[in-house]
Amino acid sequence: MSVKVRIGTRSSPMALAQADRVSAALTALDPDVAVEIVPFTTSGDKWMGPLSQLGGKGAFTKEVDAALVEGTCDLCVHCVKDIPGDRDLPEGTVIAAHLERDDVRDALVHPGGLSLSDLPDGSRIGTSSPRRAAQLALHWPRLSPLPIRGNANTRLAKLDAGDFDALLLAVSGLERLALTDRITEILDVDTMVPAIGSGTLALQCRTDDTPVRDLVARLDDPMTSWRTEAERSMLRALNGHCHSPIAGYAIQESEGVLSLHGRVMSLDGSTVLEARESGADATALGTSVAEALLRQGARELIDSLAE
Ligand SMILES: NCc1[nH]cc(CCC(=O)O)c1CC(=O)O
């Protein structure tokens, strides 16, 4: 029996590339699957001010999730990084799979080919991520993080127009846009601890849509799902929101054992809380690392920043 799958996605070039990848993967599983891509402009795409002023959570996922619930699409392709960490998924929906994780690291894009250490004092580094700004301040206090909004292509256009000296962007995002030639430095994961869920795509469908759910579940990479659960469990226990300078990165340490590195910072990089633990149970590991960070005062740091 052939299945029809309408994929709901943001309409940015990066999101459309992600949806195309899922479409190709579904067709490779079963050539009879009929895939259609349904793009949505989300509130996060429309609003060019600070995301914190949007109020509602899930600025990049809300409209696509609503379409899934209403039945105007059957599958949402989301960056895990864009899925709010402090609330449940919409009722009646479930993440049926995580694709194999891409590069988790952040990259510098500087038109003159320089790396961060070579940039002149006061260079304007475009990023709106509190996690990137805090770690930039921690390691390169001479440089100036400046807020920037818009999708990756828009940001690169602003860089090329001279509004910024350099940008920090995700390697995986630039890969999806075939723009890795713009990268001038890739930051290691201990210097710039990655975002929770970085480089990972989540496939979300309706809980009761068994045909789509069963099909999509075949695309799951269990290792990625396991690591994602550890990182997301930490974020849930911290009750963190996307305006908090929180980083979290899980890797497999040995057969059946994960290692999770969590970092919570003040925006100016002057306070850095760290915890690193290992364990076999991803959920328990995330909770435990979060508790270690909370014991060091993570709550005050997270709450001191406006939601
Ligand atoms: N905040 C937007 C966003 N959400 C996910 C990615 C990159 C891809 C990923 O990590 O899955 C990006 C762009 C960026 O951070 O440069």
The ligand as an ORCA input file, in Angstrom:
! r2SCAN-3c Opt
* xyz 0 1
  N      18.884     29.083     14.789
  C      18.595     28.663     13.462
  C      19.195     27.333     13.175
  N      18.607     26.202     13.601
  C      19.406     25.153     13.241
  C      20.502     25.663     12.566
  C      21.634     24.913     12.012
  C      21.408     23.473     11.734
  C      21.391     22.599     12.945
  O      22.151     22.787     13.911
  O      20.591     21.629     12.900
  C      20.369     27.044     12.497
  C      21.291     28.007     11.860
  C      22.561     28.286     12.607
  O      22.599     28.106     13.831
  O      23.540     28.733     11.988
*
